[in-house]
């Protein structure tokens, strides 16, 4: 047996906090050694925080990382474990996103990332230089490039995040060069559905390359990106370990590398492919690392349920609960890390309207408090909610008693101070002021009568924010944002947009789930009333727009699948066969028109939390020109 214990260390880093990030990693390194770890895998860009974006253009930012990497090596000198962590490294005219191998007080090698994502939320191709097959150099006297490492337990390779997502990544070449264990340091953002994809992909890579693959993840949030942490160890196609998600910490598993060697010997196809590749392709440089690693006292990893042949007992699994809990945990982490890491805020405030969107944002903020103070009992957590959270109901003549009651009751259930401040007088004064600005023949429109209410409320929230060091949460959802059913300077205002990338159907789904779980009367009263901005008499959002399931389907097909309005209409006629086809066509045409006309609005909104493969933050996922004509549409 060649037993090796692999630890995955999830660290919550902050971009630019070089010393603090390394301090957090040192704590996890010692925790991993206490778990008898042989190899410890930390996240991508651990020293700098991820994503560093254009900060890598500052020489001091890059050079400071080497000093911290050396400090990390020096302060782990007494540890027997092999430590792998992410760092930015300068070389020639470029900077590289690297995995560094540290052992016994020394940096033994630097392996640059080869696959640089420049799609969706990533911009690495414009900031980092690429590694390449056969590349070899030294940086600060340390081997740099396409490397594999020979240790006392076997041969190991390193790679960085995106390298594993490509079937043609460096893993194949390094495994053909003898690597039995591949450590991938990653900072893969959370997005809906990614967990199953990640797990399957990692197992597939381990099977394709007949290797043991350890994949570590970053946890925490920076700007609008949320990282769920976790990580996996897969051996020759079989998943053997999953790390906890959404929390800092260390988890570990023991593997027998003799199993990987044996399966390679048995697999004639893999051996034939390896021989052909090695004979015709550049191979990595080998780096020998002397000295023992921590392996004593390890025991063979026997099945926990006591059988090598029978499957483990079934575990109750609810796709609904998994979907909702993952999404709520991700959003709570995004709000909490933004609140804590920016360093400008003491409280969190929500303009609680009695509607669904603002209630969900308050529930997410309360979830952050519950997670942050998880060691306290229920009364202690409620006390903290009362210290940190604020809810404001700002009615006008159009606000209903039902929504005020729903808002008041929800705040009380959550232990959040609730303040009612009418904006009706200010609304009236604003209309009078606008009248003085108009020329003959011009008059107040219905739109300004609605929007003025939202803008007065936003101004009040900003003034509260300035006075109370408050993080003003913006509460608009993606469906209404996509068609401009929002107010610039009004409900689009806030320092952080919590649910800007959640469709309205998902907002409703989450509230239904939370009501089922908690029995909250505040949630029930909010859901009973049809969704309404309450800016005019008898207003209902779906009457102004279209049914939200239809709107969200239009968004998914038009913005996600890149269909033309005509193609969207064809798809929706099949999706809603009971609807009049002419009505469906009208909905699709209306969506496309409003979407294009509203781009100028949503490019001005607050930073938003990214939780899917598609969102409306122009700097992240869907980059569309503001000035365009839809003459191409059919």
ABEGO torsion letter per residue (X at the ends): XBBBBBBBBBBBBBBGBAAAAAAAAAAAAAAAAAAGBABBBBBBGAAAEOBAEAAAABAAAAAAAAAAAAAAAAAAAABABBBBBBBBBBBEABBBBBBBBBBGGBBABBBBBABBBBBEABAAAAABBBBBBGBBBBBGGBBBEBBBBBBAAEBBBBBBGAAAABAABAAAAAAAAGBABBBBBBBBBBBBGAAAAAAAAAAAAAAAAGBBBBBBBBBEBBEABBBAEEEBBBBGGBBABBBBBGBBEBBBBBBBAAAAAAAAAABAAAAAAAAAAAAABBBBBBBBBBEBBBABGBBBBBBAAGBAABBBBBBBBBAAAAAAAAAAAAAAAAAAAAAAAAGABABBBBBBAGBAAAAAAAAAAAAAAAAAAAABBAAAAAAAAAAABBBBBBBBAABBAAAAAAAAAAAAAAGBBBBBBBAAAAAAAAAAAAAAABBBGBBBBAAAAAAAAAAAAAAAAAAAAAAAGBBBBBABBAAAAAAGBBBBGBAABEABBAAAABBAAAAAAAAAAAAAAAGBAAAAAAAABBBBAGABBGBBAAAABBBAAAAAAAAAAAAAAGBBAAAAAAAAAAABAABBAAAAAAAAAAAAAAAAAAAAAAAABBBBBBABABBABAAAABBBBABBBAAABX
